[in-house]
Structure formats: C-alpha cells, structure tokens
Amino acid sequence: MKQLIIFNPWAGHGNAGKILPQVKAYLDEIQMPYDMLLTEHQGHGVDLTKSADFSQYSGILAAGGDGTLYEVINGYYGNASATRPPIGVIPVGTGNAFVRDMDLHHHDWKPALDVIKTGITRKFDVGHFTTEGQTRYFLNILGLGIVADIGATALKMKALGNVSYTLGSLYHILKLKPYHIRLEVDGKVLERENVFVEISNTRYTANFLMAPAAKPDDGLLDVTILGPKGRIGLMRSFPKIITGEHIHMKEVETFQASHIRVETSIPKILTPDGELMGATPLEVNCLKQAIDVFWK
C-alpha cells in the first residue's frame, strides 16, 4: 500500500517547498508509492489528515517541522476511519526536534524516509491535553512560561525573520517576572514561583536536551520546571539546556507523571510542539503506547 504524505511547503521558512522536487525524486528512487497533499495555510494539515481515508494507506507521514507533525497528529485523532496506520516524519522544517530522538539530524529527511521504508514501528505514548474547553494531542512537548512568551512576541515581529526570536528573547529576559504556579502531578500538589514549565514526551525541545530521561513509551510524561532566576543567570543557563546539564541546577525540578494539572496566577499561553495556542489552566494526560510510529 502507499503512504499519505501531508507536506507543508512553507516549513523551514519556505525551504521545504524548494526541496520538494528532491523529496519526490528520492521517493521514486526508493520505490515508495505515495499520495501527497500540500498544506495551504495554518491548520490545513489537521483538515487534510482528518478527512483522509486511512484504509487506503500503510502510513500517514508529516513532512515539515514539529508544527506540521502537531497538525497531523490532531487530524489523526479526529479521523473517523477504523484503520489506524502508523505515523511517520519527514523532517523538512526548522526545528524537527522529534527526529532527534532517533539520533537523526533535524534535516535528515533522506535517512528518515529510509526508516519509513523499513516498515519498522515503535509504540509511542501520546500527550492528551485540555485547554479553554478544547482537547488536543501532542507527540513531543508542551510548554508554557518564558519560552512560550518569547514565541508569541516573535510572531508579532515575524517580518524581521530569525532576528525576531533574538529580540523576543531579550525583551522577555529584561522584563522577567516569575508567576505563581499550582501543579498537580499524579495527585501530588506543588505550589511554586515559576519561570518555565515543560511537559515532555521525548527528550528534545528544538536543539535543547530538555528531558534527558524521557522515554516515549513508558506511560509517563517528564515535567521540568524552572524557578526564579536572575536575568544574567538565566542567560548563562541556556548552554546547559543544550547538553541536559540544567537538570542539576538548584532552580530546576523534574518529575514524571501520567496526569498533570497546571494552574497559574495569570493566564499563560501554551506551546504544544512549538505552536502557540490555548492558555492555562491546563490538564494533561499520557495515553500509554497509543500510536505506532515508524522508528529505527
């Protein structure tokens, strides 16, 4: 049977569209039959996946960045088909943190297709969350706090390109102000002054080794929280997140849980798999080994 590819040509600042002919040529080279649907706007990947006839396909592939995978997963769970084919990822976007757990580089789209070609799959946990009366799903991460705030500010300045994230980071570090958070972690209640919360199913967030101990099939999500820290100290801490050493900082706490509830003193925007949507309060559940993923 053939694969269904949901391809986001706008991923990677439009670079995905430029390499589309190369992707098609390689699909032909490895003799992988496929249907390809191109997304035309934000959220289109959800609609395309949701309306597909899964019985016609041996896999559903998200070609783009982590945001494209997020849309495909949510369309997948909204699809009424009785057939549930595996999910695969073709990393042609900007971040592609998900494939890093396969020890692939974030632009290794050829090796990723080779993985899919083998047909080997792995059971994956799925994050299921509720915010503002809506239910959503994620395979990688869900964050809130300073990183989400930076993303929201950068979005307002997106015409400036990559520099928007630099300016957004400087802005939020300079105006850094912790907020009160109440966490319920498998029934245990924690109250803290907080800067950042990350709920991880996989180890990586962008190129940061956010949750070094995370396992995507153990039925648990890894929670990382950062308490109050000075502006200079925060900037100096970023290199530690790249290597995973941040978990040893005194301001950082880590937990594992299957059910998490988050309440904050002020509403905080969410970043599921790098997207910006919803706000606290937030409830998250881990659906253990709920989906098959093409994996090496």
C-alpha positions as CSV (number, residue, x, y, z in Angstrom):
1,M,0.0,0.0,0.0
2,K,1.0,3.6,-0.4
3,Q,1.8,6.3,2.1
4,L,-0.1,9.5,2.6
5,I,2.2,12.5,2.9
6,I,0.9,15.7,4.3
7,F,3.6,18.2,3.0
8,N,4.0,21.7,4.3
9,P,5.8,23.7,1.6
10,W,6.1,26.7,3.9
11,A,8.1,24.8,6.6
12,G,11.6,25.9,7.2
13,H,10.8,29.5,6.1
14,G,9.7,28.1,2.7
15,N,12.8,25.9,2.2
16,A,10.6,22.8,2.2
17,G,8.8,23.9,-0.9
18,K,12.2,24.4,-2.6
19,I,13.4,20.9,-2.0
20,L,10.0,19.3,-2.8
21,P,11.3,18.1,-6.2
22,Q,14.3,16.4,-4.5
23,V,11.9,14.7,-2.0
24,K,9.7,13.4,-4.8
25,A,12.8,12.1,-6.7
26,Y,14.0,10.2,-3.7
27,L,10.6,8.7,-3.1
28,D,10.7,7.4,-6.6
29,E,14.3,6.2,-6.1
30,I,13.5,4.1,-3.1
31,Q,10.2,2.9,-4.8
32,M,7.9,4.2,-2.1
33,P,4.4,4.7,-3.5
34,Y,2.6,7.7,-2.1
35,D,-0.2,10.3,-2.3
36,M,0.9,13.8,-1.4
37,L,-1.3,16.6,-0.2
38,L,0.1,20.1,0.2
39,T,-1.0,22.4,3.1
40,E,-2.0,25.9,2.1
41,H,-2.5,27.6,5.5
42,Q,-2.1,27.1,9.2
43,G,-4.3,24.3,10.4
44,H,-4.8,22.8,7.0
45,G,-2.8,19.8,8.0
46,V,-5.4,19.0,10.6
47,D,-8.2,19.2,8.0
48,L,-6.3,17.1,5.4
49,T,-5.5,14.3,7.8
50,K,-8.9,14.3,9.4
51,S,-10.7,13.9,6.1
52,A,-8.4,11.2,4.6
53,D,-9.5,7.6,4.1
54,F,-6.9,5.8,6.2
55,S,-7.9,2.4,4.8
56,Q,-6.1,3.3,1.6
57,Y,-2.7,3.9,3.3
58,S,0.0,2.0,5.1
59,G,1.3,5.1,6.8
60,I,0.5,8.8,7.4
61,L,3.6,11.0,7.1
62,A,4.1,14.5,8.3
63,A,6.5,16.4,6.1
64,G,7.5,19.7,7.6
65,G,8.6,20.8,11.1
66,D,7.3,19.9,14.5
67,G,4.2,22.1,13.9
68,T,3.3,20.0,10.9
69,L,3.5,16.9,13.0
70,Y,1.3,18.5,15.6
71,E,-1.4,19.2,13.0
72,V,-1.2,15.7,11.5
73,I,-1.5,14.1,15.0
74,N,-4.6,16.2,15.8
75,G,-6.1,15.4,12.4
76,Y,-5.2,11.7,13.0
77,Y,-7.2,11.6,16.2
78,G,-10.1,13.5,14.6
79,N,-10.3,10.9,11.7
80,A,-13.3,8.6,11.8
81,S,-11.5,5.7,10.0
82,A,-11.4,2.4,11.8
83,T,-7.9,1.7,10.3
84,R,-5.1,3.2,12.3
85,P,-1.9,3.2,10.2
86,P,1.5,4.2,11.7
87,I,2.7,7.8,11.8
88,G,6.0,8.9,10.2
89,V,8.0,12.1,10.0
90,I,9.9,13.6,7.0
91,P,11.9,16.5,8.6
92,V,12.0,19.3,6.2
93,G,11.1,22.1,8.6
94,T,13.0,24.3,11.0
95,G,13.1,22.5,14.3
96,N,12.3,18.9,13.8
97,A,13.1,18.0,17.4
98,F,11.1,14.8,17.2
99,V,13.6,13.0,14.9
100,R,16.5,13.9,17.2
101,D,15.3,11.0,19.5
102,M,16.1,8.7,16.6
103,D,19.6,10.2,16.6
104,L,18.9,11.9,13.3
105,H,20.0,15.4,12.4
106,H,17.0,17.8,12.2
107,H,17.3,18.0,8.4
108,D,17.9,14.3,7.8
109,W,14.9,13.8,5.6
110,K,16.5,11.1,3.4
111,P,17.5,8.9,6.4
112,A,14.0,9.5,7.8
113,L,12.5,8.1,4.6
114,D,14.8,5.2,4.8
115,V,13.4,4.4,8.3
116,I,9.9,4.6,7.0
117,K,10.8,2.3,4.1
118,T,11.8,-0.5,6.5
119,G,8.2,-0.5,7.9
120,I,9.6,-1.0,11.4
121,T,7.4,0.8,14.0
122,R,7.5,1.5,17.7
123,K,4.6,2.1,20.2
124,F,4.6,5.7,21.3
125,D,2.8,7.5,24.2
126,V,0.6,10.4,23.2
127,G,0.1,13.6,25.2
128,H,-3.6,14.5,25.5
129,F,-4.5,17.9,26.9
130,T,-7.4,20.1,27.5
131,T,-7.3,23.9,27.5
132,E,-10.1,26.5,27.1
133,G,-12.6,23.8,26.6
134,Q,-10.7,22.2,23.7
135,T,-9.0,18.8,23.5
136,R,-5.7,18.5,21.7
137,Y,-2.8,15.9,21.3
138,F,1.0,16.1,21.1
139,L,3.8,13.7,20.5
140,N,6.8,15.8,21.5
141,I,6.4,18.6,24.1
142,L,4.0,21.1,25.7
143,G,5.5,24.2,27.3
144,L,4.5,27.4,29.0
145,G,6.3,30.3,30.5
146,I,9.1,32.4,29.1
147,V,9.7,30.3,26.0
148,A,6.1,30.5,25.0
149,D,6.1,34.2,25.7
150,I,9.2,34.6,23.5
151,G,7.4,32.8,20.7
152,A,4.3,34.9,21.0
153,T,6.4,38.1,20.8
154,A,8.5,36.8,17.9
155,L,5.3,36.0,16.0
156,K,4.3,39.7,16.1
157,M,7.7,40.6,14.6
158,K,7.9,37.7,12.1
159,A,8.6,40.1,9.2
160,L,12.1,40.6,10.7
161,G,12.9,36.9,10.2
162,N,15.1,35.0,12.6
163,V,16.1,38.1,14.4
164,S,12.6,38.3,15.8
165,Y,13.4,35.5,18.3
166,T,16.6,37.2,19.4
167,L,14.6,40.4,20.1
168,G,11.8,38.5,21.7
169,S,14.3,36.7,24.0
170,L,16.0,39.9,25.0
171,Y,12.6,41.6,25.7
172,H,11.3,38.8,28.0
173,I,14.6,38.3,29.8
174,L,14.8,42.0,30.6
175,K,11.1,42.1,31.8
176,L,11.4,38.7,33.5
177,K,8.9,38.3,36.3
178,P,8.1,35.0,37.9
179,Y,4.5,33.9,38.4
180,H,2.8,31.6,40.9
181,I,2.0,28.1,39.7
182,R,0.0,25.3,41.2
183,L,0.9,21.8,39.9
184,E,-0.9,18.6,40.4
185,V,1.4,15.7,39.5
186,D,-0.4,12.4,39.8
187,G,-2.3,13.8,42.7
188,K,0.6,15.4,44.5
189,V,0.1,19.2,44.8
190,L,3.0,21.6,44.4
191,E,3.0,25.4,44.6
192,R,5.9,27.4,43.3
193,E,7.1,30.7,42.0
194,N,7.9,29.8,38.4
195,V,9.6,30.9,35.2
196,F,9.0,28.0,32.9
197,V,7.3,24.6,32.7
198,E,8.0,21.9,30.0
199,I,6.0,18.7,29.7
200,S,8.0,16.3,27.6
201,N,7.2,13.0,25.9
202,T,10.5,13.0,24.1
203,R,14.0,14.2,25.1
204,Y,14.4,17.2,22.9
205,T,12.8,20.6,22.6
206,A,14.3,22.2,19.4
207,N,18.1,21.5,19.9
208,F,17.8,21.6,23.7
209,L,18.1,18.3,25.6
210,M,15.2,19.3,27.8
211,A,14.3,15.9,29.3
212,P,17.3,13.6,29.2
213,A,15.5,10.8,30.9
214,A,12.3,10.9,28.9
215,K,11.1,7.6,27.3
216,P,8.3,7.9,24.7
217,D,6.7,4.5,25.6
218,D,6.8,4.3,29.4
219,G,3.3,5.8,30.0
220,L,4.8,8.9,31.7
221,L,5.5,12.5,30.8
222,D,8.6,14.2,32.1
223,V,7.9,17.6,33.7
224,T,10.7,20.2,34.0
225,I,10.1,23.4,36.0
226,L,12.4,26.4,36.4
227,G,12.1,28.5,39.5
228,P,13.1,32.2,39.9
229,K,16.5,33.0,38.5
230,G,18.3,36.3,37.8
231,R,18.4,37.7,34.3
232,I,22.2,37.2,33.9
233,G,22.0,33.7,35.4
234,L,19.2,32.8,33.1
235,M,21.2,33.8,30.0
236,R,24.2,31.8,31.3
237,S,22.0,28.7,31.9
238,F,21.0,28.3,28.2
239,P,24.1,26.3,27.2
240,K,23.3,23.8,30.0
241,I,19.9,23.1,28.4
242,I,21.6,22.1,25.2
243,T,23.6,19.4,27.0
244,G,20.9,18.4,29.6
245,E,23.0,19.6,32.5
246,H,20.3,22.1,33.5
247,I,18.5,19.3,35.4
248,H,21.3,19.5,38.1
249,M,20.7,23.3,38.7
250,K,19.1,24.1,42.1
251,E,16.4,26.2,40.4
252,V,15.3,23.2,38.3
253,E,12.9,20.4,39.4
254,T,11.9,17.4,37.4
255,F,9.0,14.9,37.8
256,Q,7.4,12.1,35.9
257,A,3.7,11.7,35.8
258,S,0.8,10.3,33.8
259,H,-1.7,13.1,34.8
260,I,-0.8,16.7,35.3
261,R,-2.8,19.8,36.0
262,V,-1.4,23.3,35.8
263,E,-2.9,26.5,37.2
264,T,-1.1,29.9,37.1
265,S,-1.7,33.2,38.8
266,I,-2.0,34.8,35.4
267,P,-3.1,33.1,32.1
268,K,0.0,31.7,30.3
269,I,0.0,30.9,26.6
270,L,0.9,27.3,25.6
271,T,3.4,25.9,23.1
272,P,2.4,22.4,22.1
273,D,5.1,21.1,19.7
274,G,6.2,24.7,19.0
275,E,2.7,26.0,18.1
276,L,1.0,28.8,20.0
277,M,-2.5,28.0,21.2
278,G,-4.6,27.9,24.4
279,A,-3.7,29.0,27.9
280,T,-3.7,27.9,31.4
281,P,-5.4,26.3,33.3
282,L,-4.3,23.1,31.6
283,E,-4.9,19.4,32.2
284,V,-2.7,16.8,30.6
285,N,-2.9,13.0,30.4
286,C,-0.4,10.5,29.0
287,L,-2.1,7.9,26.6
288,K,0.3,5.0,27.0
289,Q,1.6,3.4,23.8
290,A,-1.4,4.8,21.9
291,I,0.1,5.2,18.4
292,D,2.5,3.3,16.1
293,V,5.4,5.4,14.8
294,F,7.9,4.5,12.1
295,W,11.2,4.2,14.1
296,K,14.6,2.7,13.8
